[in-house]
């Protein structure tokens, strides 16, 4: 996870991402073998669990026309390159790599296996015609949850557990705060960096630290249910499911959730390999495209709060509202977006700053 490499490469990577699809040589197939690489265990109850649900949907959709394999808990780095190489040698026709830190490994191995399709989740590099990228506009879901957080907090202190200081996570912090502040001008946000995608002990410690600071609403961009389990120990503290519904913690502390709905994308892309129409593309869908879902808002949330949150949800889904709409300033007070101006995707994909009102620094 090299953030400096990310920022140094953003301009060239973005040009590739926004350049449009590039067709790789493809033929229709009677059967395909599909590989999935997960950064955490499929039992994490969050990110990897939800990607695995997508794998199961592929099996259900295509039956004996597909064979799927997966490897869980693969560290980002050289281990990922080894696993990807093994999957390619094992005859996979397409491999989905489901964590940001697999970006370089995905492109490195793709160069060695030009007849294998590689799809990298949440990255921006597509260095070869057999590499595609896909992502979800998680920040849209954060706008809905931030609205709930701003209206539910009694201490006016909300907390956010960040995994790594990359644009995807910073987008979520900013969106959550912007929308909490819109409905509660007295709200503040505290960020704790866990420096992990999945480590229940570290995630629980981060939640505990926030609660000790007086935070009574916790959002998280890590993969386990540990923040909700920690919140459950303190009456009055609530939080949100992350990546999957985390319904075991309903009706409280889990008052709603952001659900990553990968299944339709996986079914579509594997279908394209089967029918010979696969091409290298960059996909970035959100609430409107059905890739970001908001889980049930429970009875622990007052009706008027739920109604306000659903107004935000419905406007985003209809395309009539963008979560990053000006006037918005950067943390240092400089103008970022003028009145009515919306953020360009390029700005979001390279986001490396907090908006005005958030205290603290983003780690380098």
C-alpha angles and dihedrals in degrees: 000000000000110000093182090057088049094054095042091052099039097098096051093039092050091052088057092045095051098038094091132247123322116206116232119204105274140174131189114262134203092214135008135199115222127197129199126193117199128194093209138027117287087237093062091108090227138048103002092036090057094048089050089053085059090053091052090050089056090053091048093048099047104026114187091000089080138049117195130197130179142187119206132201094024111166118231111254133035093355089060092053090052093050093047091050091051091050092049091049089048089063104261113165094197131016126197115206108197109195135068094237092061090070100103094037090053093053094042094054093041089061090059096047108042093168093058120081117227125195119190121200120222096356132111106210119104102166097160135041090246093060125088130177131213136181142162129236094243090166088072091061090046089058090059094044092044089056090054091045094052092052097041100049116101095182093048086233120116125178135211128200109208124196103201130348096252127132095260091058096040089052088057095048092050095045092048092050096044092054096041089052092048091063097031116031091188096060123115130190129218120199125206118188114217096183091216139084094212125017112122093196094053092043091051091049090051091051091047091051091052093048090051087056090058098262112152101177120054129193121184140195096194128098112244135073091240096107090056092046089053092046090053089065093064119060112231096025115117136181146167138259111252124214091342132037098262086202094171087080096055137152089020147034083015102061096167139339147217109236121198105215103199098155099089091050094049092047091049096048096045088048089056091054089051094051096038098245100110116133137172108267141154113234124191113168130165141172094325092052094047095244095110114050130183113223123225114302101225132224088260086078116077115245094245091053091050091049092052092049092049090051088059092044094050094046092051091047092050092050093239095114133042117201090225102056122145154281086075129142131199120248091268091057096255116137115262103166126015123221109302094001117131127211118262117233089242090061092048095047090054099036110152103155141072121237121245114288098038115110126212134043132277108244116248 
